[in-house]
Amino acid sequence: MPTVRAVATRPLESGADLLVVPVFKGGIEGPGAVETLSALGLDRVPVTAGFRGDVGQTLELAGAGAAIGTVLLVGLGRMDTTDAEQLRRASALSAGAAVRLGASRRTAVATTLAQVHPAAPSVAAVAEGFLLGAHREERFRSDGRSPPASLDILVPSSLLPTAAAATERATRAAEATVDARRLVDLPPDRGRPFELAGAIAELASSSCTVEIHGQQWLARHGCGGMLGVARGSRAGPRLVELRYVPSDPLGRVTLTGKGLTFDSGGLSLKTPEQMRGMKADMAGAASIAAACAALRDAGARVEVRALLGLVENMPGGSALCPGDVVRITDGTTVEVRDTDAAGPLVLADLLALGARQQTDALVDVATLTSSAVTALGRYAGALLGDDEPADALTHAARNAGEDVWRLPLWGDLEHRLDSEVADCNNSGDGAGAGAITAALFLRRFVGGTPWAHLDITGPAFLDRDTARGYLPAGATGFGTRTLLSWLSGQPH
């Protein structure tokens, strides 16, 4: 990952291979643009290929001599509407340009983007956007490209103390997000439950104590949801338990993460098109694991327990059948009407286990329903549950630059979970509002614990058509920064 630092240097003295300066709509020069253009022999922003400084536009200019390398003009749109998210996306564009420029070598980048609003949040946004935009999944490619070597964020000297702290926080959040991406991007044959459990243990062990529970432990504890989903797979399930305990903790939180390492749908088999991307059905567990791995460095003061249910849902000869009944660890019986609704069964066991121990809040993160995508699209998570934890997560998401939207929990839909043969069914009646119905199912297992459910189906994994800015095609790591912001009590 590139190194990022805040420095009090003028643009022309940065010595960067790539100098990035902002331009506002209409070709209005942003901070550092006038002196940079002047050094190139230009008295104004060149009108080339339709560049007008609109949001998302870029223009590369050749440097002049040894003092200045390639210059990248980045459009920010209207000056009065530029916010942290636009800075984050603009910085990601500059990272992409640096990757292209340094295809065969590592590139040093400097930028004046943070001077648009010279304050710590701007510095953090620029750092995050660059680091997340620079990340490429290259482990399984033979033609990988070099990431940028470094980013210098040019700031006034008076801002250096707070800017340095902001870059440190942003780097930590970006590194955690990339850790989550790397877990999710594992091919299914390299990320089966036992393999993913090992990868999570390696990632989180510097911050948390780690216990990995197998099939016998799950059977002793009556975790019929996880065991039922795992029946069709030759790869046994794993429950990974992470514990972060600071000295003199200020509270206690329990996180539960859905970790379907591959979801074929079981006997309710998905189509080939629907299976594409189903390696990402463990993104909830990955985001929790990555956030927990960063808690010690973030100085988090809250005690955290995480329960991650890692299961492969396959259509083997012993697989769950529609009509089967499983018993959750709290004794609740569930009629399996749809084996493709495996996530609720896994989370039911995790939530019931989490509710057994005293905790101030119980939160689950999961790629749970396509209905969340129908409601909110590809870039926002659906948030449901009790007001206190849901409000805290909403605030943390806003600070982290991740979009979530609160959906209601309408009790009038509870009847959709009725069953003639068991306490409830796992999939509702298919009559719409699936994200709400699924959350109502989960609520049955939290007891009286304050609880929130974050459905990240939409933004967890994107394709080439939906990738944008610092959200790449493939795993995005969505939710990691929100969790880290919430648990550490720090904006990112």
KEVEXMI-75826 format. One record per residue (C-alpha): residue number from 1; residue in one letter; chain; x, y, z. Coordinates in steps of 0.25 Angstrom, whole numbers, plus 5000, padded with zeros to 4 digits. Example, Ala and Ser with C-alpha at 12.3 -4.5 7.8 and 13.67 -1.06 7.14 Angstrom:
<rs>
R num residu chaine   c1   c2   c3
R   1      A      A 5049 4982 5031
R   2      S      A 5055 4996 5029
</rs>
This chain:
<rs>
R num residu chaine   c1   c2   c3
R   1      M      A 5000 5000 5000
R   2      P      A 5005 5014 4997
R   3      T      A 5011 5023 5008
R   4      V      A 5003 5035 5011
R   5      R      A 5007 5048 5018
R   6      A      A 5003 5062 5020
R   7      V      A 5014 5072 5017
R   8      A      A 5015 5087 5016
R   9      T      A 5021 5089 5002
R  10      R      A 5018 5097 4990
R  11      P      A 5013 5089 4978
R  12      L      A 5025 5093 4970
R  13      E      A 5035 5088 4981
R  14      S      A 5028 5075 4983
R  15      G      A 5037 5067 4973
R  16      A      A 5026 5058 4970
R  17      D      A 5025 5049 4958
R  18      L      A 5010 5053 4957
R  19      L      A 5004 5066 4962
R  20      V      A 4989 5067 4964
R  21      V      A 4982 5080 4965
R  22      P      A 4967 5083 4966
R  23      V      A 4959 5091 4956
R  24      F      A 4945 5095 4958
R  25      K      A 4933 5096 4948
R  26      G      A 4936 5106 4937
R  27      G      A 4951 5104 4938
R  28      I      A 4952 5112 4951
R  29      E      A 4966 5109 4957
R  30      G      A 4966 5102 4970
R  31      P      A 4978 5103 4980
R  32      G      A 4991 5101 4974
R  33      A      A 4986 5102 4960
R  34      V      A 4990 5116 4956
R  35      E      A 5005 5114 4959
R  36      T      A 5005 5100 4953
R  37      L      A 4999 5105 4940
R  38      S      A 5008 5117 4940
R  39      A      A 5020 5107 4941
R  40      L      A 5015 5100 4929
R  41      G      A 5014 5113 4921
R  42      L      A 4999 5114 4922
R  43      D      A 4991 5126 4927
R  44      R      A 4978 5118 4929
R  45      V      A 4972 5104 4929
R  46      P      A 4973 5099 4915
R  47      V      A 4960 5096 4908
R  48      T      A 4964 5082 4903
R  49      A      A 4955 5070 4900
R  50      G      A 4943 5076 4906
R  51      F      A 4950 5078 4920
R  52      R      A 4942 5088 4928
R  53      G      A 4945 5084 4942
R  54      D      A 4932 5076 4944
R  55      V      A 4931 5065 4954
R  56      G      A 4939 5053 4950
R  57      Q      A 4947 5060 4938
R  58      T      A 4962 5059 4938
R  59      L      A 4972 5065 4928
R  60      E      A 4987 5061 4928
R  61      L      A 4997 5071 4924
R  62      A      A 5012 5068 4921
R  63      G      A 5022 5074 4931
R  64      A      A 5032 5084 4928
R  65      G      A 5047 5080 4932
R  66      A      A 5052 5073 4944
R  67      A      A 5044 5082 4954
R  68      I      A 5030 5077 4950
R  69      G      A 5026 5063 4945
R  70      T      A 5012 5060 4939
R  71      V      A 5001 5069 4944
R  72      L      A 4987 5064 4946
R  73      L      A 4975 5074 4946
R  74      V      A 4963 5068 4954
R  75      G      A 4950 5074 4952
R  76      L      A 4942 5076 4965
R  77      G      A 4929 5083 4959
R  78      R      A 4923 5095 4966
R  79      M      A 4932 5101 4977
R  80      D      A 4921 5103 4987
R  81      T      A 4916 5088 4987
R  82      T      A 4930 5081 4988
R  83      D      A 4930 5072 5000
R  84      A      A 4938 5061 5006
R  85      E      A 4932 5050 4997
R  86      Q      A 4935 5058 4985
R  87      L      A 4950 5060 4990
R  88      R      A 4950 5045 4993
R  89      R      A 4946 5041 4978
R  90      A      A 4955 5052 4972
R  91      S      A 4967 5046 4980
R  92      A      A 4963 5032 4975
R  93      L      A 4963 5037 4961
R  94      S      A 4977 5042 4963
R  95      A      A 4981 5029 4969
R  96      G      A 4976 5022 4956
R  97      A      A 4984 5032 4948
R  98      A      A 4997 5028 4956
R  99      V      A 4995 5014 4954
R 100      R      A 4994 5016 4939
R 101      L      A 5006 5025 4939
R 102      G      A 5014 5015 4947
R 103      A      A 5011 5003 4940
R 104      S      A 5025 4998 4940
R 105      R      A 5030 5006 4952
R 106      R      A 5025 5012 4965
R 107      T      A 5020 5027 4965
R 108      A      A 5021 5038 4975
R 109      V      A 5009 5047 4975
R 110      A      A 5006 5060 4981
R 111      T      A 4993 5067 4982
R 112      T      A 4987 5080 4987
R 113      L      A 4972 5075 4987
R 114      A      A 4972 5076 5003
R 115      Q      A 4974 5091 5002
R 116      V      A 4960 5092 4996
R 117      H      A 4955 5092 5010
R 118      P      A 4967 5092 5018
R 119      A      A 4963 5084 5030
R 120      A      A 4966 5070 5036
R 121      P      A 4953 5063 5029
R 122      S      A 4958 5068 5016
R 123      V      A 4972 5062 5018
R 124      A      A 4966 5049 5023
R 125      A      A 4956 5048 5011
R 126      V      A 4968 5051 5001
R 127      A      A 4976 5040 5008
R 128      E      A 4965 5030 5008
R 129      G      A 4961 5032 4994
R 130      F      A 4975 5031 4989
R 131      L      A 4978 5018 4996
R 132      L      A 4965 5011 4993
R 133      G      A 4966 5016 4978
R 134      A      A 4980 5011 4977
R 135      H      A 4977 4996 4982
R 136      R      A 4976 4986 4971
R 137      E      A 4974 4971 4973
R 138      E      A 4986 4966 4967
R 139      R      A 4989 4953 4974
R 140      F      A 4983 4944 4963
R 141      R      A 4988 4952 4951
R 142      S      A 5000 4950 4942
R 143      D      A 5000 4964 4937
R 144      G      A 4999 4972 4950
R 145      R      A 5002 4987 4951
R 146      S      A 5010 4994 4961
R 147      P      A 5003 5003 4971
R 148      P      A 5007 5017 4974
R 149      A      A 5019 5018 4983
R 150      S      A 5014 5030 4992
R 151      L      A 5005 5042 4993
R 152      D      A 5008 5055 4999
R 153      I      A 4996 5063 5003
R 154      L      A 5000 5078 5002
R 155      V      A 4995 5086 5013
R 156      P      A 4998 5099 5020
R 157      S      A 5008 5098 5031
R 158      S      A 4997 5102 5042
R 159      L      A 4990 5090 5038
R 160      L      A 5001 5080 5040
R 161      P      A 4998 5074 5054
R 162      T      A 4984 5071 5051
R 163      A      A 4987 5067 5037
R 164      A      A 4997 5057 5042
R 165      A      A 4987 5050 5051
R 166      A      A 4976 5050 5040
R 167      T      A 4985 5043 5030
R 168      E      A 4988 5033 5041
R 169      R      A 4974 5030 5044
R 170      A      A 4970 5030 5029
R 171      T      A 4982 5020 5026
R 172      R      A 4977 5011 5037
R 173      A      A 4963 5011 5031
R 174      A      A 4967 5009 5017
R 175      E      A 4976 4997 5021
R 176      A      A 4965 4991 5028
R 177      T      A 4956 4992 5016
R 178      V      A 4966 4986 5007
R 179      D      A 4968 4975 5017
R 180      A      A 4953 4972 5016
R 181      R      A 4954 4973 5001
R 182      R      A 4965 4963 5000
R 183      L      A 4957 4953 5008
R 184      V      A 4945 4955 5000
R 185      D      A 4953 4954 4987
R 186      L      A 4958 4940 4990
R 187      P      A 4954 4930 4980
R 188      P      A 4944 4920 4985
R 189      D      A 4953 4908 4984
R 190      R      A 4963 4916 4993
R 191      G      A 4953 4922 5003
R 192      R      A 4946 4910 5008
R 193      P      A 4941 4911 5023
R 194      F      A 4954 4905 5029
R 195      E      A 4963 4913 5019
R 196      L      A 4955 4926 5022
R 197      A      A 4956 4923 5037
R 198      G      A 4971 4922 5036
R 199      A      A 4972 4935 5028
R 200      I      A 4963 4943 5038
R 201      A      A 4971 4937 5050
R 202      E      A 4984 4942 5043
R 203      L      A 4979 4956 5041
R 204      A      A 4972 4958 5054
R 205      S      A 4982 4951 5064
R 206      S      A 4990 4964 5066
R 207      S      A 4978 4971 5072
R 208      C      A 4968 4960 5077
R 209      T      A 4968 4946 5083
R 210      V      A 4963 4936 5073
R 211      E      A 4956 4923 5075
R 212      I      A 4952 4914 5063
R 213      H      A 4940 4905 5066
R 214      G      A 4937 4893 5057
R 215      Q      A 4926 4884 5054
R 216      Q      A 4926 4876 5068
R 217      W      A 4926 4889 5076
R 218      L      A 4914 4894 5067
R 219      A      A 4907 4881 5070
R 220      R      A 4909 4882 5085
R 221      H      A 4903 4896 5085
R 222      G      A 4891 4892 5076
R 223      C      A 4894 4901 5065
R 224      G      A 4885 4894 5055
R 225      G      A 4884 4906 5046
R 226      M      A 4899 4906 5042
R 227      L      A 4900 4891 5042
R 228      G      A 4887 4890 5033
R 229      V      A 4893 4899 5023
R 230      A      A 4906 4892 5023
R 231      R      A 4900 4878 5021
R 232      G      A 4902 4879 5005
R 233      S      A 4917 4882 5006
R 234      R      A 4929 4874 5008
R 235      A      A 4936 4886 5015
R 236      G      A 4931 4886 5029
R 237      P      A 4926 4899 5036
R 238      R      A 4934 4908 5045
R 239      L      A 4930 4918 5055
R 240      V      A 4941 4928 5057
R 241      E      A 4940 4936 5071
R 242      L      A 4949 4949 5072
R 243      R      A 4950 4956 5085
R 244      Y      A 4956 4970 5087
R 245      V      A 4957 4974 5102
R 246      P      A 4964 4988 5104
R 247      S      A 4968 4992 5118
R 248      D      A 4956 4998 5126
R 249      P      A 4946 4996 5115
R 250      L      A 4935 5007 5113
R 251      G      A 4925 4997 5108
R 252      R      A 4922 4984 5101
R 253      V      A 4918 4981 5087
R 254      T      A 4915 4968 5080
R 255      L      A 4916 4966 5065
R 256      T      A 4911 4955 5057
R 257      G      A 4915 4953 5042
R 258      K      A 4909 4944 5031
R 259      G      A 4920 4936 5025
R 260      L      A 4915 4928 5013
R 261      T      A 4928 4925 5006
R 262      F      A 4920 4921 4994
R 263      D      A 4905 4921 4992
R 264      S      A 4900 4912 4981
R 265      G      A 4886 4913 4987
R 266      G      A 4887 4898 4991
R 267      L      A 4876 4890 4985
R 268      S      A 4868 4903 4982
R 269      L      A 4879 4905 4972
R 270      K      A 4883 4918 4967
R 271      T      A 4885 4921 4952
R 272      P      A 4899 4922 4947
R 273      E      A 4897 4937 4946
R 274      Q      A 4892 4938 4960
R 275      M      A 4904 4930 4965
R 276      R      A 4914 4940 4959
R 277      G      A 4919 4947 4971
R 278      M      A 4914 4938 4981
R 279      K      A 4928 4936 4987
R 280      A      A 4925 4950 4993
R 281      D      A 4914 4944 5001
R 282      M      A 4923 4945 5013
R 283      A      A 4926 4960 5012
R 284      G      A 4919 4963 5025
R 285      A      A 4928 4954 5033
R 286      A      A 4940 4960 5025
R 287      S      A 4936 4974 5029
R 288      I      A 4935 4970 5043
R 289      A      A 4948 4963 5043
R 290      A      A 4956 4974 5037
R 291      A      A 4950 4985 5046
R 292      C      A 4953 4976 5058
R 293      A      A 4967 4974 5053
R 294      A      A 4969 4989 5054
R 295      L      A 4963 4992 5068
R 296      R      A 4976 4992 5076
R 297      D      A 4983 5001 5067
R 298      A      A 4971 5010 5067
R 299      G      A 4971 5011 5082
R 300      A      A 4957 5006 5083
R 301      R      A 4952 5007 5097
R 302      V      A 4940 4997 5095
R 303      E      A 4940 4982 5098
R 304      V      A 4936 4975 5085
R 305      R      A 4932 4960 5083
R 306      A      A 4930 4956 5068
R 307      L      A 4924 4943 5064
R 308      L      A 4926 4939 5049
R 309      G      A 4919 4928 5043
R 310      L      A 4926 4922 5032
R 311      V      A 4918 4912 5023
R 312      E      A 4918 4907 5009
R 313      N      A 4904 4905 5003
R 314      M      A 4904 4894 4993
R 315      P      A 4894 4884 4987
R 316      G      A 4901 4871 4992
R 317      G      A 4894 4858 4994
R 318      S      A 4892 4861 5009
R 319      A      A 4887 4875 5006
R 320      L      A 4876 4882 5013
R 321      C      A 4862 4880 5006
R 322      P      A 4851 4890 5005
R 323      G      A 4842 4885 5016
R 324      D      A 4852 4881 5025
R 325      V      A 4852 4887 5039
R 326      V      A 4864 4891 5047
R 327      R      A 4866 4895 5062
R 328      I      A 4873 4908 5065
R 329      T      A 4883 4908 5077
R 330      D      A 4872 4915 5085
R 331      G      A 4862 4904 5083
R 332      T      A 4854 4911 5072
R 333      T      A 4850 4902 5060
R 334      V      A 4850 4907 5046
R 335      E      A 4843 4901 5034
R 336      V      A 4853 4902 5022
R 337      R      A 4844 4907 5011
R 338      D      A 4856 4912 5002
R 339      T      A 4870 4906 5003
R 340      D      A 4875 4919 4996
R 341      A      A 4871 4927 5008
R 342      A      A 4883 4921 5016
R 343      G      A 4888 4934 5022
R 344      P      A 4876 4935 5032
R 345      L      A 4879 4921 5037
R 346      V      A 4893 4924 5040
R 347      L      A 4891 4938 5046
R 348      A      A 4880 4932 5055
R 349      D      A 4890 4923 5062
R 350      L      A 4900 4934 5063
R 351      L      A 4890 4944 5068
R 352      A      A 4885 4935 5079
R 353      L      A 4899 4931 5083
R 354      G      A 4902 4946 5084
R 355      A      A 4890 4949 5092
R 356      R      A 4893 4939 5103
R 357      Q      A 4904 4948 5108
R 358      Q      A 4902 4962 5114
R 359      T      A 4905 4972 5103
R 360      D      A 4901 4987 5101
R 361      A      A 4898 4985 5086
R 362      L      A 4897 4973 5077
R 363      V      A 4899 4976 5062
R 364      D      A 4899 4967 5050
R 365      V      A 4905 4970 5036
R 366      A      A 4901 4962 5024
R 367      T      A 4899 4961 5009
R 368      L      A 4885 4956 5012
R 369      T      A 4875 4960 5002
R 370      S      A 4873 4964 4988
R 371      S      A 4862 4973 4992
R 372      A      A 4871 4982 4999
R 373      V      A 4877 4985 4985
R 374      T      A 4864 4987 4979
R 375      A      A 4861 4997 4990
R 376      L      A 4874 5005 4990
R 377      G      A 4882 5001 4978
R 378      R      A 4897 4997 4978
R 379      Y      A 4903 5008 4987
R 380      A      A 4896 5008 5000
R 381      G      A 4894 4998 5011
R 382      A      A 4880 4995 5017
R 383      L      A 4880 4998 5033
R 384      L      A 4868 4992 5041
R 385      G      A 4866 4990 5056
R 386      D      A 4866 4997 5069
R 387      D      A 4868 5012 5070
R 388      E      A 4880 5014 5079
R 389      P      A 4890 5004 5071
R 390      A      A 4884 5008 5058
R 391      D      A 4885 5023 5060
R 392      A      A 4900 5021 5065
R 393      L      A 4903 5013 5052
R 394      T      A 4896 5023 5043
R 395      H      A 4905 5034 5050
R 396      A      A 4917 5025 5048
R 397      A      A 4914 5023 5034
R 398      R      A 4913 5037 5031
R 399      N      A 4926 5040 5037
R 400      A      A 4933 5029 5030
R 401      G      A 4927 5033 5016
R 402      E      A 4918 5020 5014
R 403      D      A 4904 5021 5011
R 404      V      A 4893 5014 5019
R 405      W      A 4878 5016 5019
R 406      R      A 4869 5013 5030
R 407      L      A 4857 5004 5027
R 408      P      A 4845 5001 5036
R 409      L      A 4842 4988 5043
R 410      W      A 4827 4987 5041
R 411      G      A 4821 4977 5050
R 412      D      A 4809 4975 5040
R 413      L      A 4819 4967 5032
R 414      E      A 4822 4957 5043
R 415      H      A 4811 4947 5038
R 416      R      A 4819 4944 5026
R 417      L      A 4829 4936 5035
R 418      D      A 4818 4927 5040
R 419      S      A 4819 4912 5038
R 420      E      A 4809 4900 5039
R 421      V      A 4820 4891 5044
R 422      A      A 4830 4899 5052
R 423      D      A 4831 4912 5060
R 424      C      A 4834 4920 5047
R 425      N      A 4839 4919 5033
R 426      N      A 4853 4924 5027
R 427      S      A 4848 4932 5015
R 428      G      A 4835 4938 5016
R 429      D      A 4824 4937 5005
R 430      G      A 4832 4945 4994
R 431      A      A 4821 4956 4993
R 432      G      A 4832 4967 4994
R 433      A      A 4838 4975 5005
R 434      G      A 4848 4963 5006
R 435      A      A 4859 4972 5013
R 436      I      A 4849 4975 5024
R 437      T      A 4843 4961 5025
R 438      A      A 4858 4956 5027
R 439      A      A 4861 4966 5038
R 440      L      A 4848 4962 5045
R 441      F      A 4853 4947 5045
R 442      L      A 4866 4951 5051
R 443      R      A 4859 4960 5062
R 444      R      A 4853 4947 5067
R 445      F      A 4867 4943 5072
R 446      V      A 4873 4955 5079
R 447      G      A 4864 4954 5092
R 448      G      A 4863 4968 5099
R 449      T      A 4877 4972 5094
R 450      P      A 4878 4986 5086
R 451      W      A 4880 4981 5072
R 452      A      A 4883 4986 5058
R 453      H      A 4884 4979 5045
R 454      L      A 4892 4984 5033
R 455      D      A 4889 4978 5020
R 456      I      A 4901 4981 5010
R 457      T      A 4896 4972 4998
R 458      G      A 4897 4984 4989
R 459      P      A 4910 4991 4991
R 460      A      A 4918 4979 4996
R 461      F      A 4922 4974 4982
R 462      L      A 4922 4982 4969
R 463      D      A 4924 4979 4954
R 464      R      A 4930 4987 4943
R 465      D      A 4917 4994 4940
R 466      T      A 4915 4998 4955
R 467      A      A 4929 5001 4960
R 468      R      A 4932 5016 4962
R 469      G      A 4942 5024 4969
R 470      Y      A 4949 5017 4980
R 471      L      A 4939 5006 4979
R 472      P      A 4945 4996 4970
R 473      A      A 4940 4984 4962
R 474      G      A 4940 4973 4971
R 475      A      A 4940 4974 4986
R 476      T      A 4938 4988 4992
R 477      G      A 4940 4985 5007
R 478      F      A 4927 4993 5010
R 479      G      A 4924 4994 5024
R 480      T      A 4938 4992 5030
R 481      R      A 4940 5007 5031
R 482      T      A 4926 5009 5038
R 483      L      A 4929 4999 5048
R 484      L      A 4943 5004 5051
R 485      S      A 4938 5018 5052
R 486      W      A 4927 5013 5062
R 487      L      A 4935 5004 5070
R 488      S      A 4947 5014 5071
R 489      G      A 4939 5026 5074
R 490      Q      A 4947 5033 5063
R 491      P      A 4943 5039 5049
R 492      H      A 4950 5033 5038
</rs>
